[in-house]
Amino acid sequence: MNNDDIDFSVSDVEYNVITTLSSLLQSEEVLAKYADDADEEGNAELAGMFRSLRGHNQQHALELRNALCRMIEQNP
């Protein structure tokens, strides 16, 4: 039996969005910790980079969440 014969609960694209969203959300906590670590070491430049990355991740996570909501509304 190959995967073409299996009926999954979500499509590959939905799964990809969900797992990417999960990864981005998990990284928010990590990047905040890294920024704090850089602050503790007195490295404001790196702290700012980590915070910037976190902000970008938050924006991308929001965009993916909105896309997932649209996907669910179109195919409940």
CYANA upper distance limits for C-alpha pairs under 8 A (distance plus 0.5 A):
  1 MET  CA      5 ASP  CA      7.04
  2 ASN  CA      6 ILE  CA      7.91
 10 VAL  CA     14 GLU  CA      6.39
 10 VAL  CA     15 TYR  CA      6.75
 11 SER  CA     15 TYR  CA      6.65
 12 ASP  CA     16 ASN  CA      6.59
 13 VAL  CA     17 VAL  CA      6.73
 14 GLU  CA     18 ILE  CA      6.65
 14 GLU  CA     68 LEU  CA      7.57
 14 GLU  CA     71 MET  CA      8.22
 15 TYR  CA     19 THR  CA      6.59
 16 ASN  CA     20 THR  CA      6.48
 17 VAL  CA     21 LEU  CA      6.45
 17 VAL  CA     64 LEU  CA      6.95
 17 VAL  CA     68 LEU  CA      7.37
 18 ILE  CA     22 SER  CA      6.64
 18 ILE  CA     68 LEU  CA      8.16
 19 THR  CA     23 SER  CA      6.70
 20 THR  CA     24 LEU  CA      6.71
 21 LEU  CA     25 LEU  CA      6.69
 21 LEU  CA     61 ALA  CA      6.01
 21 LEU  CA     64 LEU  CA      6.88
 21 LEU  CA     65 ARG  CA      7.59
 22 SER  CA     26 GLN  CA      6.67
 23 SER  CA     27 SER  CA      6.63
 24 LEU  CA     28 GLU  CA      6.99
 24 LEU  CA     57 ASN  CA      6.35
 24 LEU  CA     58 GLN  CA      7.81
 24 LEU  CA     60 HIS  CA      8.34
 24 LEU  CA     61 ALA  CA      6.58
 25 LEU  CA     29 GLU  CA      7.96
 25 LEU  CA     57 ASN  CA      8.21
 25 LEU  CA     58 GLN  CA      7.91
 25 LEU  CA     61 ALA  CA      7.39
 26 GLN  CA     30 VAL  CA      7.40
 27 SER  CA     31 LEU  CA      6.43
 27 SER  CA     54 ARG  CA      8.07
 27 SER  CA     57 ASN  CA      8.34
 28 GLU  CA     32 ALA  CA      6.69
 28 GLU  CA     54 ARG  CA      6.00
 28 GLU  CA     57 ASN  CA      7.54
 28 GLU  CA     58 GLN  CA      7.74
 29 GLU  CA     33 LYS  CA      6.81
 30 VAL  CA     34 TYR  CA      6.71
 31 LEU  CA     35 ALA  CA      6.61
 31 LEU  CA     50 PHE  CA      6.11
 31 LEU  CA     51 ARG  CA      7.32
 31 LEU  CA     53 LEU  CA      7.90
 31 LEU  CA     54 ARG  CA      6.37
 32 ALA  CA     36 ASP  CA      6.78
 32 ALA  CA     50 PHE  CA      7.59
 32 ALA  CA     51 ARG  CA      7.16
 32 ALA  CA     54 ARG  CA      7.61
 33 LYS  CA     37 ASP  CA      6.65
 34 TYR  CA     38 ALA  CA      6.67
 34 TYR  CA     47 ALA  CA      7.70
 34 TYR  CA     50 PHE  CA      7.08
 35 ALA  CA     39 ASP  CA      6.68
 35 ALA  CA     46 LEU  CA      7.52
 35 ALA  CA     47 ALA  CA      4.66
 35 ALA  CA     48 GLY  CA      7.53
 35 ALA  CA     49 MET  CA      8.36
 35 ALA  CA     50 PHE  CA      5.79
 35 ALA  CA     51 ARG  CA      6.69
 36 ASP  CA     40 GLU  CA      6.68
 36 ASP  CA     47 ALA  CA      7.33
 37 ASP  CA     41 GLU  CA      6.86
 37 ASP  CA     47 ALA  CA      8.23
 38 ALA  CA     42 GLY  CA      6.73
 38 ALA  CA     43 ASN  CA      5.59
 38 ALA  CA     44 ALA  CA      7.20
 38 ALA  CA     46 LEU  CA      6.55
 38 ALA  CA     47 ALA  CA      5.54
 39 ASP  CA     43 ASN  CA      6.06
 39 ASP  CA     44 ALA  CA      6.36
 39 ASP  CA     47 ALA  CA      6.33
 43 ASN  CA     47 ALA  CA      6.80
 44 ALA  CA     48 GLY  CA      6.50
 45 GLU  CA     49 MET  CA      6.86
 46 LEU  CA     50 PHE  CA      6.69
 47 ALA  CA     51 ARG  CA      6.70
 48 GLY  CA     52 SER  CA      6.49
 49 MET  CA     53 LEU  CA      6.63
 50 PHE  CA     54 ARG  CA      6.64
 51 ARG  CA     55 GLY  CA      6.67
 52 SER  CA     56 HIS  CA      6.76
 53 LEU  CA     57 ASN  CA      6.62
 54 ARG  CA     58 GLN  CA      6.60
 55 GLY  CA     59 GLN  CA      6.79
 56 HIS  CA     60 HIS  CA      6.73
 57 ASN  CA     61 ALA  CA      6.43
 58 GLN  CA     62 LEU  CA      6.66
 59 GLN  CA     63 GLU  CA      6.80
 60 HIS  CA     64 LEU  CA      6.65
 61 ALA  CA     65 ARG  CA      6.53
 62 LEU  CA     66 ASN  CA      6.67
 63 GLU  CA     67 ALA  CA      6.71
 64 LEU  CA     68 LEU  CA      6.56
 65 ARG  CA     69 CYS  CA      6.69
 66 ASN  CA     70 ARG  CA      6.81
 67 ALA  CA     71 MET  CA      6.70
 68 LEU  CA     72 ILE  CA      6.67
 69 CYS  CA     73 GLU  CA      6.67
 70 ARG  CA     74 GLN  CA      6.65
 71 MET  CA     75 ASN  CA      6.66
 72 ILE  CA     76 PRO  CA      5.62
